[in-house]
Each structure stands twice: as C-alpha cells, then as structure tokens.
Amino acid sequence: MPRLKVFRAHQGFYDSIVAVPSQKKALEAWGARPTLFSQGFAAETKDADAVQAALAQPGVVLRRPFGTRGEFKNEPDLPKAPKLSATQKAAHARALKAQEKEAARKGKAACAAEKRKEQQAKAELEAIEREEAQLRARRQKLQKAFKLRGA
C-alpha cells in the first residue's frame, strides 16, 4: 500500500482534510481545480489531530467549519454566523428605518395618485352630464319646433 499523506484545504466555509498518496488524488477527492495547491489554498499538513482523523478514514474527505478547533467529520457542523458589531447593528437599524420611510412615502404617493384619479373621474362624469343636458335641451327644442313626440 502506498504511503498516505494528509492534505488540508480551505474551501468555502470549511477546512477539509483527506488522506491520500498524492496531491493529484487529493484534488480528485475534493473535486477541486488543479491550481488549489499552487494558489496556497491547500497543502500537506502535519497537525496531529488532523492526521489522526484523516488516517482513520483514508480517501474520505473530512470537514469542519473554517476557523474552529472542532473535530473533522464526514457531515460537518454548520458554521456559526459572526455576531454583529455595534456599528453594524446601528447601520442595520438605519437601513430598516430608511426602508420604512420609503415605504410610507410610496404609500402616500399612491394614495395621492388614487385621489387624483378619482377627481378626474368625477370631473369627466360632470362633463358627460352637462353634455347629456345639452342634448336633452336640443331634442326638446326640435320636438317643440316640429311638434314631434319623443320616440
């Protein structure tokens, strides 16, 4: 059996390790691009805990959340979300307040637009009623002039 080496890589939210004979096999196990080692995202590790965990399951990729000291597992724990600083909390509160103001402004604008449409509709109905009154007066005038009865 070939001598196994333990390789460690940082990928996304996780640190991962794998015990395989070569860098090429490690890249295959991770499903990573060939430049992972040359870019410094992966390397051979001598960390005793990592070596022990990887050698217990050769060829299996083990992960743990990045930046933690927990154990490497097949199904790693979910990474913890960082806590917000006071500045970030204040910025978030300001953003929420701005969104509320914008929503209120849009609501008022929509209400005003609705009122304008209603006023235009009322004005148009009044104009139609005036035209109808003029047509009735014209009809009555013609009926009276020629002594016709309405049909």
N, C-alpha and C positions, 0 to 999 in steps of 0.2 A: 504494500500500500504506500502511495506517495506521501511524503511529509506534508502535513497540513499547516497552513499559515492562517492567522486570523486577521481579517481586513475589516476596517471600520470606515463608514461613510456617513456624511451628513446629507440627508435628502429630505427636503421639505421640513416638516415639523418633527422629524425623528432622526435619531442616531441609529444606525444599523450595523450589525456585525455578521460575519459569515466565516466559517472555517472551510477553506478550500485550498488546493495545491498552488494556484496561481492567480495573478491579478485578472487574467482573462476569464477564468472560471468565476471569480467574484463579480465581475461586470455582468456575466451571464445570469448569475443568481439574482442580482439586483435588477436586471433588465435595464441597465444604465448605458449611457453613451461611452465610447472608448476614451473620452477626454477627462473622465471623472478623476483619475489619478493625477494626470498632468496639471489639472487646474487646482489641485490641492483639496478637493472635497472628499477624497478617500486616501487611505494609507494603511500600511500594516501596523497593527497595534500590539503592544506587549503588556497592556493593562491586565493584571492578574484576574480580576473579576470577569472581564470581557473574554479573555482567553478560555477560562474555565467554562463559562456558559456556552461559548461557540463550539468548543471541542466536545461538549456533552451531546451536541446535535450537529454533526458535520454536514455541510452543504445546505443547511436550513438558515434562512435569513431571520435574524432576531432583531427586534427593535425596542426602543424606549423613547419617551419624549425627549426632545433636544434640551440640553442644559440641566437635566435631572441626574440624580445619582441612583435611581431605582435599578431594578434588575432588567436584563434584556429578555423579551418574551416573543413568542410567535404572534400573539394578539396583544399588542402593547396597550398600556393605559392611554387615555386621551390626554393631550397636552392641556395644561391649565392656562386659562386666559390671563394675561397680565392685569394687575389692578390699575385703575385709572389714578393719575396724579390729581392733585387739587386743581392745577391749571387745566388739565384735560376735562375734569368734571365741570369747571366753570365754563369752558368753551362749549361743552355739550349743552349745558343749561342755556347759554346764549343762543345756540343754534336752535334749540327747541322753542325758545321764546320768539325768535325771528320767524320760525315756521308758523307759529300760532298767529303772529301779527299778519303775516302774508295771507293766511287762510281767512282771517277776519276781513282784511282789505278786499280780497276776492269775493267774499260773501256780500259785502256792502256794495261792491261794483255790480254784482249780479242782480241784487235787489233793485238798485237804481236803474239798471237796464230794463228790468221787468216793468218797473213803474213807467218808464218812457214808452215802452211798447203798449202798455195799457192806455196811456194818454193818447197815443197816436191812433189806436183802435177807436177810442171814444170820439175823437175829432173826425175820423173817417165816417163813423156811423151818423154823426150830426150832419155831415155834408150830404150823405145819402138821403137822410130825412128831409133836408132842405130841397134837394132835387126832386124828391117824390112830391113834396108840397107844391113845387112849381109846376110839375107835370099835372097834378090834380087840378090846379087852378087853370091851366091851359086847356085841359079836357072840358072843364065846366064852361069855360068861355066859348069853346067851339060848339058844345052841345046847346048852349043858350042861343048862340048866333044862328044856328041852323035848326033849332028846335028838334034836336035828336035826343033820344033816350039812350042811356048807357047800356051797352051790350053785356 
